[in-house]
């Protein structure tokens, strides 16, 4: 969806969206003629709105939260891949990994 | 599932609006699915909390609920997709991928560590493209009101730039993904543009406000007048009160610079009295006569002999 559709969907002013993009909270797809927003961006926008409108988080707070949320998801993605890779090992290897984790924990 | 919004938020029936807000914020922090991505049941819980808050935070709805006229179902919210559903597969190359939290894993010389910090694919590293830096000069009003413009990159390709309303002199704009191309499927770099704002003929920026020196004639100053005043968004009519001095500042609310997240600063108009272009014998004659009886000393208090 384009900028206008995005703003209508979230019921926000274009100037608010401009701030979000400028802050780097949203990164629309700019490869085409006009910037495009994904469903993921809508969900992200809802999170930003809830924080600013309902939860009393200010601009600096949102900036911090979004940075950490992105780090968290990236870490979760990597962790997920790692778990899947471990899951594909044979029983003996998995057991060894488990034992090794036990020693570290 | 409890259908009493007071129970859900854990507040007493006579709680103040402030108490309700505080209770909601506490629970929202704990249960918002996007702030607790690993907690699957949080979605139902958060929906319940926000439905209860939607009802109780609105004093009219709350009163109607207290009188038994409506129940929680009236405030039911449409099903929605949380960001975590899209982000659960955040991988390098995605727009929101951020590997800062495990960048240090790669310091050990271990192939498994490299998996975290570089994520080797097809035997080569994914590398983000380089960032590029430019500067541009924009007109005062374009910076205040926002504008679309184009810059030409050194290689000749034009690049559309949206100047956000309220841009300040010296501010840097970031155009994500418009920099050098990435390698191995890595994301493109960003373009950073330093913006220089040209001074305006008569507007001067002062934070979110704009200052303007406005010449008025002697008769307008003495008698008062309705005059046209330029603002960044077009001329408006301003009432100059009678007996207005030079230097008097009139404030036009909301005619200044748009603020981030809504609202605008003000336009501060400083009046400057201007005498007629040519000396007028009638005015001179009147002033001579008037000076005889006018005993005002505007410089008293300056310690002059």
Interface residues (C-beta under 8 A of the other chain):
Chain A: X13 X15 X16 X18 X19 X22 X24 X27 X29 X30 X31 X38 X39 X40 X42 X43 X44 X46 X47 X50 X52 X54 X55 X56 X59 X65 X67 X69 X70 X71 X72 X73 X74 X75 X76 X77 X78 X80 X82
Chain B: X21 X24 X25 X28 X29 X32 X34 X35 X37 X38 X50 X53 X80 X81 X82 X83 X84 X85 X86 X87 X88 X89 X90 X91 X95 X96 X97 X98 X99 X100 X101 X102 X115 X116 X119 X146 X162 X164 X165 X173 X174 X175 X176 X177 X178 X258 X260 X261 X262
